[in-house]
Amino acid sequence: MPGRTDSSAATGSPDARPPGGDSRTTTAACPTGTAPAASTVRLPADRERRTGPARLLPARTPYRRQLRRIGAGRVLEIGCGDGDTLAGCAPGSVGVDHDPQSVAHCQSRGLTACTPDAFLAGPHARPGTFDALLTAHVLEHLDDEQVEGLLRAYVPYVRPGGGVLLITPQEAGHRAGPTPVRFTDFTLLRAFAESAGLLVRRTYSSPLPRPAGMLLRSNVFVLVGQVPR
């Protein structure tokens, strides 16, 4: 499995252990016939007082710039949370989240969101329906099989030639997040994308260069992939 071939995924790594001794566990893989669970509800509220360089940046990074760079139309966002990114996506975009409260909050904002099983049973689950797939701050909470299952489940809903954005936190964000399974860097993101049959077009650090990730919680790894035509 990809995670076991990358040194950053080793269980002996400090970044692979839950911060603060948190004993909560990752959501288990879903039974056959259901979509994998994914949610950004695990993310800490970013409304807390921030200091240093972080105070100069928006409270939450909606990733709209990253989506525009791949010319995204309709977006399928896996782990949509409260819908902050989904709200800036093109009409017809859909968010999926395993947390019913997050889904209800998105819907109260007039957004189209549903739980994984509701997505599969609904009208949006048609192959090639979406122009792009986004999952941000989700993969680091899943093990190898769950990540691979999630990508296998949702990538087919993106049209051939469509884009895929995989986003995970760098060091500061990883330490601050609740119960990450392991540090998911460029190497591991690339391994997961290639395992899912995606073409890797680009990897980069955002919003600041890679060294900022040691101190800046909002700095992230971004992988831009493409569904083969």
N, C-alpha and C positions, 0 to 999 in steps of 0.2 A: 504494500500500500504506500502511496506517496509520502504520508507523514512519517513513516518509519525509515525512510531513506534520507531524511534531512536532519542535520544535527540540532536544529532549533526545535524539533519536535520531541526530543528525548525527554523522558519523564524525569530524569535527574536534573534538568535545567531549572533554575529558579523561576523562570518565566512560565514554566509549564505547571507550576503548582498554584492552587487557588490563593489569591492574595488575602492576607489577614486570617488565614485558617478557615475560610468560609467552607462549610461542609455541604452546601447545596450542590446538586449534580446536574449534569446536562440532560435535556429531554431525551428519552429513549427513542430509538428508531421506530417509525410507525409500522404497523402491520401491513402486510401485502394488501394492495388495493386502496391505500390511502397515501396522500402526499406527505413528505417528510415535514416535521415541525420545524419552524424557524421563526424567531421573533427578536426584535430589538427592545422588547420590554425589559430585558436584562440590563440594558444600559443605564448608568447612573444619570439622574437628572442633571443637565448641564446648566442649571440656573444658579448654581452655587457661585459664590464670589470667587473670581479668578484673579490671579496676579501675574506679574511678569509679561512676557510676550503674548500670552493667551488673551489678555484683556483687550488687545488691539484687533482681535478677530471676532467674527460673529459667534454668538452663543452656540449655535449649531450649524454645522456645515451641511447644506442640503444637497450637495453633489450635482447641482444643476449644470455647472460648468463642465463637469466630466461627461454628463449625458449629452450636452450640446456638441462636444468634440467628436462624438461618434454619430452625430446626426440622428439622434433618437427621435422616433415618432411615438407610437404607443409603447409604454414601458410596463413590464411585469416586474414589480418590486417584491422580492421575497424577504420577509421580515420588515414590514412597512412601519411597525410601531405606531406612533401617533399621527403619521401621515405628513410630516414636515417636508420630506422630499417628494412624496406622491403629489402633494398639492401644487408643485411646480412643474409636473409632467404634462405632456400633451393630453388632450381629451381622448378618452377611451383607454387610458392607462388603468391598471388594476394593481391593488396591493394585496398581498397574502400574509397573514400572521396567525400563529397558533393561539394567541391570546385573545379571547373574545372581547375583553374590555378595550384593547387597542383597536380591534376591528370596529366596535361600536363607536369609538371616538372618531375614527376616520369617517364613518358613515354620517355622524352628526355634523361633520364639516362639509358634507356634500360630496365626499370622495367615494369611489368604488373600491371596496375592500371586503375580504371574506376570509374565513378560516380555510385551511388546506382542503378539507373534505368538501366544504361548500364550493370551493373553486372547481374541484374535479367534477362535481355534480351540476355545475352551472353552465351558462352559455358561453363563457369566455375560454373554456378549456378545449380549444380547437388547435390542432397543430399549425404552426406558422402564423398565428394570429397577431403576435406582437413584433415590434421592430427591435426591441432591446430588452435585456434582462439585467436587473440590478440587485445585488445583495451586499449590504454594507453592515459591518459589525455583527456578523452572524457566524461566519465560518470558523472563527477562532473558538467558538463555544461547542463545536461539534467534533466528533472523532472522525477518523478516515472514512469509515463505512457510511456515516451519516452525511458527510460532505459529498461523497460520490453519489449517494442515493438522491440527495437534493438536486444536484446538477443533472443527473440522468432524468429525474422526474420533470424538471421545469424547462430545460434547454429546448426540448422538442416544440414548445409553444412559441419559440422565436423563429421567425422566417429565415430561410437560407440567406446568408450574407448579413444577417442582423448582428448587432453588437451585444456583448456581455461585459458587465463591469463587476469585478470582484474587489471589494474594499475591506481592509482589516486595519486595526490600530497598530501604531508603532510602539516603542517601549513604554513611554509615559502613559499612553492611553490603555495599553495592555495591563499595566500594573493597577490602573485605576478602575478597570472594568470588573464586574462581578463574575467570578468563576470561569475564567477562560480555561479551555482544555490545554492549549499550547500556543506558543508564539507563532503566528502565521505570517511569514515574511514573503518576499518576492519569490524565493526558491520554491516554497511550499505552494504558493498560489499558482505558479507556473505548472507545477506537477499536477495539481488538481485540474487545472484547465486542460492540459494535454490529455489527462486520463479521461476527461469528458468528451474528447474529440474536438475541442475548440482550437482554432488558430490563435496563437498569442501574437497580438499586434504591437503591444507596448506595455511597459511597466514603468511607473514613475511615483515619486513621492509628492504628496500634496497636503496642505497648501504651500509648505516651505520645503527646502531641500532636506535630504535624508538626515543630516546631523541634528536637525531640530526635533526629531522624533524622540530623542532622549529626554527632553524637557517639556515638549508641547503635546498635551493630550489630544488635540484635534489633528495632529499630523498622522497621515495614513499611508499605507501601501495601496496603490491602485494598479490593477491589471485590466487591460483592455483586450478582450478577446473577440473573436468573430465565429459565428456559426458557418461552417463550410457551405459553399454554394452547391 
